[in-house]
Structures are given as C-alpha cells and as structure tokens.
Amino acid sequence: MAKSVEQLAAERVHTVPFSGIRKVFEAVRAMEAEGRDVIHWQIGRPDFDTPDHIKQAAAAALQRGEVHYAPNLGIPSLRKAIAERTKIDTGVSVDWQSQVIVMAGANEGIMVAMLAFIDPGDEVLVADPNWHHYKSCAALAGGIPVEVPTRAEASFAMEPEAVASRITEYTKMLCITSPGNPTGCVETRENLQALAELARKHNLIVLMDQIYNRIYYGEGEVAPSIYSLEGMPERTIIVNGFSKTYSMDGWRLGWTVASPELTQALLKVRQYTTVCVNTFIQHGAAEALSAGQGCVDDMIRAFAERRQIIVDGLKGIEGVTLAEPIGAFYAFPNISRFGASAEVAEYLLREHGIATVSGSVFGTAGEGHLRIAYSCSTDECHRGVDRLKQALAQLRK
Ligand SMILES: Cc1ncc(COP(=O)(O)O)c(C=O)c1O
C-alpha cells in the first residue's frame, strides 16, 4: 500500500511543532473578518513602515540593475556597515571580509548555525520560556534542545547554576537571547560573565541572539552582549537583523558575526541553502545602518512610551504580577491567579477581543503567563489595558 505523506516525511519533520503563535494570527484574522474589534498584542513585529530613505536605496539599486547574485557572504558595503555596527554595539573590532555573513533574517542565521555546528545527539541549551525557534532549528539539525528553566523572580535570566547543572559531555551550544522574547528581560553584564565562564570551561559555542539589543530601556545605548567579554569572540556567533530595529521584517534580512573560523563553517552551509540574500534589498539595508539613526531613535521612543502604558497598566490590575521588561517590545505578566494560561488567552481573545499569546507556547516555565507584544499604537495600548482589567475582573468573580 502507498505510504501517506505523514509516513513519507523525514523523521526530523516530526520532531518540530507548527507555531503556536500562527494559530493566534489565524484566529484574529477570522474574528476581524466577522467585524470584531481586536487588540493586537499578538504580533512580534513593529507596526511602523520601513523608513523611506531605506526603501529609496533599495528601489534605486533595483533600478540600477542590481538584480544578479550577490557574493555568498553579502555585498561589501553592507558587510562593512555590519562590522561597524557590531563595534559600536559590543566594543569589539570585526573584520568585515572574514567575519560577517548577511543572512535572510536572523532566522536563517540560527538555522545555518545549527546545521554548521550541531551533530545528531548534540545538546543545545535554551532558556525556558523562550521563542521556540532555537529548539526547532536544533531539532531539525538532529540536536537535542535542553531547556533551562528561568524564573520571574530572577527577571527570567539564565541563572548560571541552572545552566551548569544541565551541561553534559554532549552539550555543544548555549543559546542566549537578550533582550528576550517573550519576556523582554535582559541579561546583565555580571550574569553574562558567569555564563561566559561556563562556556569557556566546557568549550561551548554561544549563539547570542541580540536582535532587540537597541530596543533597550536600561542604562547605556544597547543591551550588554556576551561577545564583549574576554575570550568570547572566538566562540560566539552573534545573530542580529533589521526586522525589529528598522521595521524591516518583511525584507528578510539579518546577519551573523563570528570568528573567521566559525564563519567558514557557516559559509559552507549558506552556499548550499539560500546561496545569497536578494541583492537589491542589501543596498537598502546598507543605507539603514550607514545613514543617520534618527528613525531608530524615533521608534525606540515610541516603544518606550507604549512600554510605560503597559507596565503601569498591568501593575494596576489586581492579581497580575510582572517582571519588568527592560528591552524588546514584550511584557510577560503572570496571570496564574486566573487559570491556565492557554485558557485565559483563549477567554481574552474570544470574549473580549484581546489577542495575546499563551505563555505555555514558549515552554513549560512560561505556563501561568501571557505574552503581550506592545507593537501597537499608544491608543491601542490604553484601550487594551482597560479591556484587560475588566476582563480579568469578570474572571475573578
Ligand atoms: C529573539 C528573536 N530572534 C529572531 C527573530 C526573527 O528575526 P528575523 O525576522 O530577522 O528572522 C525574532 C522574531 O520574532 C525574535 O523574537
């Protein structure tokens, strides 16, 4: 008898789930088609248009005929700009020719890193709760994701003792996301020091996803990076991108920065996957990094204003607690007093038109929480907070 597609699919396909976030998107779309008013707290991307000068640079490149394959690593002007940006962000000098790869989004950087460094059976440490991508990419590469539970009381940091206790002879990689998705929390420099020590001691590769490093409300311009610490540029793969900082998520553009040796392994995989990123959009991205950064400042100011509304609003709701987010555009309140997080999220969406993502989607330790993405207008933030207050009050009764 002929095999079903389910049976034909490679084993690895069965190791990963469909995205729980996508399901919320689909439900929201159906509700809006019925004319329901929905608060959009489910979307993990900025709501701004891409700044015009960036679009113009990409359009001009297209008009000039920049329509052929780019170098596998990316166009030189963009790689130079990424190297300069990395120096600003981390204080570490980066050679643009041998250490930078332009990727089709941070997502490609993560997948390529897993394919380049994870063998079947290798263990990959990821924080719980976390954006699911590292787990799924590690699993698709044949690796074993090992979750490190984090706690709201410790600001969802990857606590060194919790990490250390999960390191085995098979541990190959430590994934760090800071600022984090879904929590908005930031790893302090002191914590990163302790994690760096573990990485050096156990010869781990560190995947440092710092895509939100400039959407940061703490001291200084950017969130701290483990790449800045002694002995870490040799073993760290930085993943970053344009989606969040420049509101360019649909462009599918990001990058990796790593040592020349690590970059060679990444490059080999890249040569057999996407080959290179779309050429003319790379010119837009080069403009994004090289031109004045006023557009980024404006977006961050807008996020800071929204964050304040959400944080103040959540603190004002009886029964809700919050580990204060210091970066990104997420808040991850504890709503466990009101029930299981998937049920509360479903209730808020169906009964009150508030779209959030259940914390359980991000791992076991996310249970009891909701992810609120405040990438919506201040008006929507205000309306959302008022609606949430009423909805939870009804549930309390
Ligand atoms: C932590 C984190 N890294 C990476 C990405 C994806 O980035 P990109 O659009 O550059 O692939 C996301 C998207 O939500 C994210 O939250």
The ligand as an ORCA input file, in Angstrom:
! r2SCAN-3c Opt
* xyz 0 1
  C      14.532     36.706     19.524
  C      14.229     36.728     18.078
  N      15.207     36.465     17.207
  C      14.979     36.477     15.876
  C      13.721     36.761     15.363
  C      13.475     36.710     13.893
  O      14.240     37.634     13.225
  P      14.222     37.781     11.652
  O      12.965     38.443     11.248
  O      15.434     38.640     11.390
  O      14.377     36.429     11.061
  C      12.677     37.024     16.246
  C      11.320     37.274     15.716
  O      10.339     37.339     16.389
  C      12.950     37.030     17.624
  O      11.982     37.303     18.506
*
